[in-house]
Amino acid sequence: MRAARIHQALETGLLRLPETGRIAVWRPVAGDDLSALPDDRVTVQTGFRPDHDHFVARGYAVDAAPPYAAGVVCLPRARDLARALLAEAAAQVAPGGPILVDGQKTDGIDAMLKELRGKVVLSDSLAKAHGKAAVFAAGPALSGWAATPRPVEGGFLTRPGVFSADGADRGSALLAAALPARLGPKVADLGAGWGYLSRAILAREGVKRLDLVEAERDALDCARENIRDDRARFHWADATRFRPENLLETVVMNPPFHTGRAPDPALGIAFVAAARRMLAPDGVLWLVANRHLPYDPALSEGFLDVQTIGGDAAFRLIRAAKPRRPTR
């Protein structure tokens, strides 16, 4: 879908690429086809580790430093993040360079184009494959949309676009309160976000090392600010693929269960499987999950002792102990 719009923008002259210079593509997702752009000039800019690894595996340059000659912003659903990405593109593409903003209607492209028209000179939009694209020139007009740290309750900092940017979500708060007085000594917080659960973990007795594993780089950068403790280790990684240095005594997690807009229980199930692999034989998983999510088969398959220890109408708190060894 995105590929069709990029191709049409180039074919119709809506997007005119300079003959030289890097073309930055902000926030493409795994599976996006960027082949309409000159491969040797594209640099992918994404802070989401699975998408980063996807494009690296396909030979794309990633995270090359600005300035860029042109840009493509793949609009995310989160409005604050979309604004921040557009501001970043407008600042990092050479002044006057073209920036294509592209998105699905379900991700709010119409509303964002309307906002942009109040701030920049925006081209006519092209509509194709349930989405739209339009072009504007880089410059300072969007500087007010730049991402800035956001203080929230508890003395934490967050950023636009990270999960639960306005404060701790209910599930994490329930899990933090339910953790026992003693944990560890080796613990992982899978999907650590900006560090809310990690701070609660480090307040427990017995913890000697905590691995914070987070796929979203902006969230992990916030965690570095929020967790100033020598026992903490920060990993920009896909939690479902992470391997700790040693088997762990404890894993704590509030796993994500969406891929884009769509609910994806398989993602949380993959987190459960990852926790099983990284726990020692006497290890314990502490998990919070929405009550409607079908995690019970994976928990029963992966652990000998599974108990619901609390929760509320929306969330269930689970303690899963004694991981089963995978059969060969």
Stockholm file with secondary structure:
# STOCKHOLM 1.0

chainA/1-328         MRAARIHQALETGLLRLPETGRIAVWRPVAGDDLSALPDDRVTVQTGFRPDHDHFVARGYAVDAAPPYAAGVVCLPRARDLARALLAEAAAQVAPGGPILVDGQKTDGIDAMLKELRGKVVLSDSLAKAHGKAAVFAAGPALSGWAATPRPVEGGFLTRPGVFSADGADRGSALLAAALPARLGPKVADLGAGWGYLSRAILAREGVKRLDLVEAERDALDCARENIRDDRARFHWADATRFRPENLLETVVMNPPFHTGRAPDPALGIAFVAAARRMLAPDGVLWLVANRHLPYDPALSEGFLDVQTIGGDAAFRLIRAAKPRRPTR
#=GR chainA/1-328 SS CHHHHHHHHHHHTSSCCCSSSCEEEESCCTTCCCTTSCGGGEEEECCBHHHHHHHHHTTCEESCCSCBSEEEEECCSCHHHHHHHHHHHHHHBCTTCEEEEEEEGGGTHHHHHHHHHTTSCCCCCEEETTEEEEEEECSGGGGGGCCCCEEETTTEEECTTSTTTTSCCHHHHHHHHHSCSBCCSEEEEETCTTSHHHHHHHTSBTCCEEEEEESBHHHHHHHHHHCCCTTEEEEESCTTTCCCSSCEEEEEECCCCEETTEECHHHHHHHHHHHHHHEEEEEEEEEEEETTSCCHHHHHHHEEEEEEEEECSSEEEEEEEEECCCCC
#=GC SS_cons         CHHHHHHHHHHHTSSCCCSSSCEEEESCCTTCCCTTSCGGGEEEECCBHHHHHHHHHTTCEESCCSCBSEEEEECCSCHHHHHHHHHHHHHHBCTTCEEEEEEEGGGTHHHHHHHHHTTSCCCCCEEETTEEEEEEECSGGGGGGCCCCEEETTTEEECTTSTTTTSCCHHHHHHHHHSCSBCCSEEEEETCTTSHHHHHHHTSBTCCEEEEEESBHHHHHHHHHHCCCTTEEEEESCTTTCCCSSCEEEEEECCCCEETTEECHHHHHHHHHHHHHHEEEEEEEEEEEETTSCCHHHHHHHEEEEEEEEECSSEEEEEEEEECCCCC
//
